[in-house]
Amino acid sequence: MGENRDSHFWDSLLTFVAGAAAGFIAGILFAPASGKETRKKIKDQAAKTGEAAKEGYEKITKEAEKGIRMVKEKTGEGVDAIRDFIEKKKEEFQHKAGSAEDK
């Protein structure tokens, strides 16, 4: 289910970015401006879009790192709980085995 939600997010994000880019390009191409002004606008917008993409990537990277740390933590806790359980059962078994030998 999580993979489906992630896939939907990326599909939506890609669709949004593509639509925004298409709208921007159409606006620039149909606006009355010289070629030099149009190229400058495209260059400026490309720089802004690149910066926004970089910020988005950094945010996603931080969230992924946070998720990885959380998984490692929970995995470590699970391993510790299993070790404790095994040690407890081992002690119970040894106690029962010792009691059986005494009889």
Buried (B, 14 or more C-beta within 10 A) or exposed (E): EEEEEEEEEEEEEEEEBEEEEEEBEEEBEEEEEEEEEBEEBBEEBEEEBEEEEEEEEEEEEEEEEEEEEEEEEEEEEEEEEEEEEEEEEEEEEEEEEEEEEEE
